[in-house]
Amino acid sequence: MTTTLNSSDVLPYGAFLDQEHHDIREMVRDFATKEIAPKAQEVDKNARFPKETFEALGKLDLLGVLVPTEYGGAGLDYRSYAIACEEIGRACGSTGLSYAAHCSLGTNPIKLFGNDEQKKKYLPKLATGEWIGCWALTEPGTGSDAAMQKTTAKLEGDHWVLNGTKQFITNATDAHVSIIMAMTDPSLGRKGISSFVVETGTEGFYVSKVEKKLGMRGSPTASLTFDNCKIPKANLIGEVGEGYKQALTTLEGGRISIGSLALGIAQAAFDSALTYAKQRESFGQPIGKHQFIQGYLADMATQIHAARLMLYHAAWMKDHGKRVTMEGSQAKLFASEIASKCCNLCVQIHGGYGYIEDFPAERFLRDAKLCEIGEGTSEIQRLVIARQLGL
């Protein structure tokens, strides 16, 4: 919905964005329109991780958007990152998901919690796209109960030895480095969880199962298995027992990125539905002239606008050093659920054509559903919000 801006234009969302953010949007949108969108259908159909796209994103400094310049990144703010997630997701949900997982999960924890040596070693490669990152929290049988970690890490001399399995890990098949949550002291519960950075070529590190999914097929999801995986003692991120706290902070920011991804998919669905409604004729006129279709499109436009305001507000708060536990969860919850609604309406507006692969409507709907599940389900978001209300 955003158009090219002239200097005399009143900037939309001006309370949260400045001209630099709009310039970033124009740059990302131009790249995404020319380089990502044309192969979105093929990426989905073949369940292919588009390595060439991530190499290009690295050259544009977009993989290091949150990484400080001294470590080879762009050193931009969270609003810039949210905009990038939105525009990439608008072009291809799969690419947007892998992008968000790399930046906010596979890279940002090292920036936030890593020591100088870890930052110097890993951030430059992650920022340029030489390496892809992933983050492993979820385990079989635990799901949303992230505190119930069964993967263990035991200190033996100058090495940690990891054993266990992680599930539903985005980018796992193509990652070069993974951030792993593991239990270092089961007697302490969540306070006994620690965080480690593990290079994926390490002996005892295995990609054990690649999932076949409803949507986001071009973003690889797999299980990781650790069988006496020995890593240096220096690979501990932060202090022993800080892993769960780090995870909560990581997810707090990650929810903004997944909300922005959902927003991009919703926008793509709206754009597609609006174009179709203007072109497809029935009963002697474009279907966009029928009140039912007008109502659908009006609802979609309104919900997308509201979601964008919520996400930009949460990102603005994060950029100003404020906690976004409530606002991030609200934005992610609302954006992900309206994305599914908008994509469903997009299919409905397309009618029979919305149900076949010749049109992107069915892909939008399949992709959008993940946003209600990943980085905290809608149910978990409601629980977080309720707790913030003192319930």
Buried (B, 14 or more C-beta within 10 A) or exposed (E): EBEEBEEEEEBBBEEBBEEEBBEBBBBBBEBBEEBBBEBBBEBBEEBBBBEEBBEBBBEBBBBBBBBBEEBBBBBBBBBBBBBBBBBBBBBBBBBBBBBBBBBBBBBBBBBBBBEEEBBEBBBBBBBBBEBBBBBBBBBEEBBEEBBBBBBBBBEEEEBBBBBBBBBBBBBBBBBBBBBBBBBBBEEEEBBBBBBBBBBBEBEBBBBBBEBEBEBBBBBBBBBBBBBEBBBBEEBBBBEBBBBBBBBEBBBBBBBBBBBBBBBBBBBBBBBBBBEBBEEBEEEEEBBBBBEEBEEBBEBBBEBBEBBBBBBBBBBBBBBEEEEBBBBBBBBBBBBBBBBBBBBBBBBBBBEEBBBEEEBBBBBBBBBBBBBBBBBBBBEBBBBBBEEBEEE
